């Protein structure tokens, strides 16, 4: 059931993304020949109007095939007014960025709904443990959910922020935690990891917001979420990232875990994934929307299109490298899950 939830989330994110391309292409007067969720052999197809709708065997993405988008299409006349290639550059650019924009719109809409209905908020004004990360020092040492950490090496901590800051100054060291459990106190030795963490989470509470405040908070979160991705990329380049890349299998596993914790958790990770999908597709990487947008921006500046065949080769090479990266991180995901 949780795996089904992961498939539904992936399908929703891809469908929304491709719907952005589709709707703007139709609005611009272009002819959309195919709308596909997934790649590879078709599991199901049907035709409505001039568009073939299909579900592919490999659920790792999707695409919208617009007439004239690939150079040298023999079945598209060079003077076809509904061909992608014959549209102004600004219209083609709108079609390209509409996919990522729809992912951001989905994330914003879901988040506003969550905040109005009641979203889980971290309680940082306490030192009570709301959850433990398996195989991390706290769980190994015997700490339990509901315990309250009163002091670290005799230094009193008042809230979760001060607790995290104090532990952070004792990276890869043994500390003595003063723990309060069911009305009694005792000391417990725990050795932090190299980041000064022991693997604990604060408790949560459900908080609802008025629509106006929900809209403001959701808008702020989209910006903060995008900046967090930038920070993560910088840390990855510097070799300072604590996690690493995660592929489709790893993401599906995480979605399934969140689905097991309830609908709010599932919607929450859907919001984060939708932001991530929108952001990464805007990066100027060949084969992604951002790569195509970069070529169109060059065309707008030069007032002259880039050679179509050269651009197609760049995107093809980028696509092959992207598939190789997905395969690489997927192998890592499988190994990590197996362990």
C-alpha positions, 0 to 999 in steps of 0.5 A: 500500500505504501509502495502504491502511495509512492507510485501515485506521488511520482505519477502526480508530480510528472503529470502536473509537470507535463501538464504545464508544457501541454497547456501552454503549448496548446494555448500558444497554438502548437500541436501536441502529438503525445502526452506520456507519463513514463518512458519505454513500451506503452502499458496503456494508450488512448487518443483524444483529438490530435493527442495520443495519451499514454502510460510508459513502462518505466515510471522515471519521468514523462514527456510531451511531444510537440510537433516540430520540437525535434529537428528534421521531423519528416512528417512536419512541413517546414512551414507548418504554422502550428509547429514548435519550431515556427513559434516566436522564441518567447512562446517556446520559452513559456512552454519550456518553463511552464513545467517547472512552474506547475511543480512550484504551483502544486507545492504552493497549493498543497502547502496552503491547504496543509497549513489551513487544515493543520500542519505538523510543527516542530516544538522547539521550546522543549528538550523532550525527544519526539523521535529517534533516528535508528542506529544513531547514537541516541537510539544505541545508548538507550534514549527513548521517545518522551525522554527530556534532556536536562543538561549536557556535561552538567550544562543546563539546556532550555530548549531544542535549539540550545541542546543542538548547539551544545551537542554541536560543540562536542563533535565525535566526543562522549558527553554525559546527558542528564535525562529525565524519564517518568519523574526520575533523573539519571546520567547517560553517556552518549558519543556524538557523531562527526557532526555533533549529532546524536539522532533525535527529533523534537516532538510535533504539534498540529497547528492551523493557520488562517488563509492569509497567513497560510498563503504568506507562509507557503510563499516563504517556504517555496523560497526557503526550500529552493535556497536550501537546495542551493545550499545542499548543492554547494555542500555536495560540491565541497564534499561537506554534504552529510547525505549524498544523492538519492535516486528514484528507488531511494526517493520511493523508499522515503515516500513509502516511509512517510506514507506509513506515518500518515496523510500529512507526512505524505503530503509534506514530502510531496510538497518537498519533492515538487519543489525539488523537481521544479528547481532541478528542471530549471537548472541549465543542464542539457536535456532538462527544461533549464538546458532548453531554456538556456538555448532560448535565452541565447536566441533572444539575446542574439536575435538568431536561433542556435543551430537546431542540430547542434542543440539536439546533440547537446541535449542527447549527450546530456540525456545519456549522461543523466540516465547514467547518473540515475543508474549510478545513484539507483545502485547506491539506493538499492545497496543502502536499502539492502543494508 
